[in-house]
Amino acid sequence: MRMSLLLNTKILNNVIKFYVFLTFIFSFSIVVSQDIYNLENSRKYASHLYQNKEYNFAVIELQRVIFLDSTDIDSKIKLIKSFRHLQNYEAALQYCKKWYPEIVLKDEYIKNEIFKEYYFLLILNSSFAEAQMILDSARFINLEDKNNLQICLLIYEKKYAESQKFASQNKDSLNENLYLIAMSKPKRKIPFLAASLSTLVPGSGKIYAQRGRDGLFSLFLVSINSWSSYRAYQKKGIENLYTLFFGGMAVTFYAANIYGSYKQAINYNQKHVTEKEKQVYIFLYDNI
């Protein structure tokens, strides 16, 4: 009887010890978990993700940090920039508009930084009138920065004549690279001339629009079908199936060659316009 009682007491003690151990482990895990997800650690982790350009994950963590601390200006700026890096310009602009009045009241460096970010986002969202309005009203921006931003806006608006005039008038207070971008004349091809050339010699309009292979291929298709139609006509007359088929193909390729030359000239112009905008984008990206 006594042995049984001692055995039961020993078992009960072991159960109590095991329960205490489990309680300790559970409590410790809660403390550790709370430590991992506290504000300071979340802020460090969000900064780590941002610095390593893991913007998809940074956005999630930064939103959590801002939820925990709505006064965290640095995290708000990083969230806006993260959306821009992800090319989600609409979301970036939405947050920027929401927080701009609050952030712009901070120190001079942050004020300049958030202003340029806001201005850049307006341009990327094609809100050119609004971008011009905030630039005109920004009294805290120095002359060189203001002129640089003005040139960027004019180029994005495709006002090349105005941008060249502005650059020549303000050369001494402009970034050198931006001055060269503004003064460079975009290479242009005349679509009507491209179409006219291909009307005279199939494919020549595409060669004029810097599409040499396409031009030679068009010349080959029109020539081979025209020659095949002519040979069929010589042998079996105009009502022969081969004459009609190859003649129809020749006319089709000839018309397509004229239209294609016109489009290629337009595409060429668009490509060079986009290249100029890309150079401006790189300047803004590197200076914000």
C-alpha positions in Angstrom: 0.0 0.0 0.0 2.8 2.3 1.0 4.7 1.5 -2.2 1.7 2.3 -4.3 1.3 5.7 -2.6 4.9 6.5 -3.1 4.6 5.6 -6.8 1.6 7.8 -7.3 3.3 10.7 -5.5 6.3 10.3 -7.8 4.1 10.2 -10.9 2.2 13.3 -9.7 5.5 15.2 -9.1 6.7 14.3 -12.6 3.4 15.5 -14.1 3.6 18.8 -12.2 7.2 19.3 -13.3 6.3 18.6 -16.9 3.4 21.0 -16.7 5.7 23.7 -15.3 8.2 23.1 -18.1 5.5 23.4 -20.8 4.2 26.6 -19.2 7.7 28.0 -19.2 8.3 27.1 -22.8 5.0 28.6 -23.9 5.6 31.8 -21.9 9.1 32.1 -23.4 7.8 31.7 -26.9 5.3 34.4 -26.4 7.9 36.8 -25.1 10.3 36.0 -28.0 7.5 36.3 -30.5 6.5 39.7 -29.0 10.1 40.8 -29.2 10.5 39.8 -32.8 7.4 41.7 -33.9 7.8 44.7 -31.7 8.0 48.2 -33.3 11.7 48.6 -33.2 12.5 45.2 -34.7 9.8 45.6 -37.3 11.4 49.0 -38.2 14.8 47.4 -38.5 13.5 44.6 -40.6 11.6 46.9 -42.9 14.8 49.0 -43.4 16.8 45.8 -44.2 14.3 44.8 -46.9 14.3 48.3 -48.4 18.1 48.5 -48.4 18.3 45.1 -50.1 15.7 46.2 -52.8 13.2 43.6 -51.7 10.5 46.2 -52.3 7.5 43.7 -52.5 8.2 42.6 -48.9 9.3 46.0 -47.7 5.9 47.4 -48.6 4.2 45.0 -46.4 6.6 45.5 -43.4 6.6 49.3 -43.8 2.8 49.4 -43.8 2.9 47.4 -40.5 5.4 49.9 -39.0 3.3 52.9 -40.0 0.3 51.2 -38.5 2.1 50.8 -35.2 3.6 54.3 -35.4 1.8 56.8 -37.6 4.4 59.5 -36.9 7.3 57.5 -38.5 8.2 59.9 -41.3 11.2 57.8 -42.5 9.1 54.7 -43.0 6.5 56.7 -44.9 9.1 58.0 -47.3 10.5 54.5 -47.8 7.0 53.2 -48.5 6.4 55.8 -51.2 9.7 55.1 -52.8 9.1 51.3 -52.6 5.9 51.7 -54.6 7.8 53.8 -57.1 10.6 51.3 -57.4 7.8 48.7 -58.1 6.5 51.0 -60.8 3.2 51.3 -59.0 3.2 55.0 -59.6 -0.5 55.5 -58.8 -0.2 54.0 -55.3 3.0 55.9 -54.6 1.3 59.2 -55.6 -1.7 58.4 -53.5 0.4 57.9 -50.4 2.5 60.9 -51.2 -0.5 63.2 -51.6 -1.8 61.9 -48.3 1.4 62.5 -46.3 3.0 65.4 -48.2 1.5 68.2 -46.0 2.7 66.4 -42.9 6.2 65.5 -44.1 7.0 68.9 -45.8 6.8 70.5 -42.3 9.9 68.7 -41.2 13.5 69.8 -41.6 14.9 71.3 -44.8 16.5 68.1 -46.2 13.4 66.0 -45.8 11.3 68.9 -47.2 13.4 68.9 -50.4 13.4 65.1 -50.7 9.7 64.6 -50.4 9.0 67.6 -52.7 11.2 66.1 -55.5 9.5 62.7 -54.9 6.1 64.2 -55.2 7.0 66.2 -58.3 8.6 63.1 -59.9 5.4 61.0 -59.2 3.2 63.7 -60.7 5.3 63.6 -63.9 5.2 59.8 -64.0 1.4 59.9 -63.6 1.2 62.5 -66.4 -0.2 65.1 -64.0 1.8 67.8 -65.7 -0.3 70.8 -64.8 -0.2 69.9 -61.1 3.5 69.3 -61.3 4.0 72.8 -62.8 1.7 74.3 -60.1 3.7 72.9 -57.1 7.0 73.8 -58.8 5.9 77.4 -59.2 4.8 77.6 -55.6 7.9 76.0 -54.1 9.8 78.9 -52.5 12.3 76.6 -50.6 13.8 75.0 -53.8 17.1 76.6 -54.9 17.4 78.0 -58.4 19.5 75.2 -59.9 17.2 72.5 -58.6 14.1 74.4 -59.8 15.5 74.8 -63.3 16.5 71.2 -63.5 13.0 70.1 -62.5 11.5 72.5 -65.0 13.6 71.0 -67.9 12.5 67.5 -66.9 8.9 68.5 -67.0 9.2 70.2 -70.4 10.8 67.1 -71.9 8.2 64.8 -70.5 5.5 67.0 -71.9 7.4 66.7 -75.3 7.8 70.5 -75.5 11.2 70.2 -77.1 11.4 73.7 -78.5 10.5 75.2 -75.2 13.0 73.0 -73.3 15.8 74.0 -75.7 15.0 77.7 -75.3 14.8 77.4 -71.5 18.1 75.4 -71.4 19.9 78.0 -73.6 18.6 80.9 -71.3 19.6 79.1 -68.1 22.7 77.2 -69.0 24.7 78.5 -66.0 22.1 77.2 -63.5 21.4 73.8 -65.1 22.9 70.3 -64.6 25.3 69.7 -67.4 23.8 66.4 -68.5 20.3 67.8 -68.4 21.4 70.7 -70.5 22.9 68.3 -73.2 19.7 66.2 -73.1 17.5 69.3 -73.6 19.6 70.8 -76.4 19.9 67.5 -78.3 17.4 67.4 -81.2 15.5 64.2 -81.3 16.2 62.3 -84.5 13.0 62.1 -86.6 11.9 60.4 -89.7 9.0 61.7 -91.8 6.3 59.1 -92.1 4.9 60.5 -95.4 8.4 60.5 -96.9 8.9 56.8 -95.8 5.6 55.8 -97.5 6.5 57.8 -100.6 9.9 56.1 -101.0 8.3 52.6 -100.6 5.7 53.6 -103.2 8.6 54.2 -105.7 10.8 51.3 -104.6 9.3 48.7 -102.3 11.2 48.5 -99.0 13.2 51.7 -99.4 10.9 53.5 -96.9 11.7 50.9 -94.3 15.4 51.3 -95.0 15.0 55.1 -94.5 13.4 54.3 -91.1 16.4 52.3 -90.1 14.8 48.9 -90.7 17.1 47.6 -93.4 16.3 43.9 -93.1 12.6 44.5 -93.2 13.1 46.8 -96.2 15.0 44.1 -98.1 12.5 41.4 -97.2 9.6 43.6 -98.5 11.5 44.2 -101.7 12.0 40.4 -102.1 8.4 39.6 -101.5 7.0 42.2 -103.9 9.6 41.3 -106.5 9.2 37.5 -106.4 5.4 37.6 -106.5 5.4 40.2 -109.3 7.9 38.2 -111.3 5.9 34.9 -110.7 2.7 36.7 -111.8 4.4 38.0 -115.0 5.8 34.6 -115.9 2.4 33.0 -115.5 0.8 35.7 -117.6 3.3 35.2 -120.4 2.7 31.5 -120.5 -1.1 31.1 -119.9 -2.6 34.6 -120.0 -4.3 37.0 -117.6 -7.1 34.6 -116.6 -4.8 31.9 -115.4 -5.1 31.0 -111.7 -1.4 31.4 -111.1 -1.4 34.9 -112.7 -4.2 36.0 -110.5 -2.8 34.4 -107.3 0.7 35.8 -107.6 -0.6 39.2 -108.9 -2.9 39.4 -105.9 0.0 38.6 -103.5 2.2 41.1 -105.2 -0.4 43.9 -104.8 -1.0 42.9 -101.1 2.7 42.9 -100.2 3.1 46.2 -102.1 0.3 47.9 -100.2 1.6 46.4 -96.9 5.1 47.6 -97.7 3.8 51.2 -98.0 1.8 51.1 -94.8 4.6 49.3 -93.0 7.1 52.0 -94.0 4.8 54.7 -92.7 4.4 52.9 -89.3 8.1 52.2 -89.0 8.9 55.9 -89.3 6.4 56.6 -86.5 7.9 53.9 -84.4 11.4 55.2 -85.0 10.3 58.7 -83.8 8.6 57.2 -80.7 11.6 55.2 -79.8 13.9 58.3 -79.8 11.3 60.3 -77.8 11.1 57.5 -75.3 14.9 57.4 -75.1 15.0 61.1 -74.2 12.4 60.6 -71.5 14.4 57.6 -70.2 17.5 59.8 -69.7 15.4 62.3 -67.8 14.0 59.5 -65.7 17.5 58.3 -64.8 18.5 61.8 -63.8 15.4 62.2 -61.5 15.9 58.6 -60.2 19.5 59.3 -59.2 18.8 62.6 -57.6 15.9 61.7 -55.3 
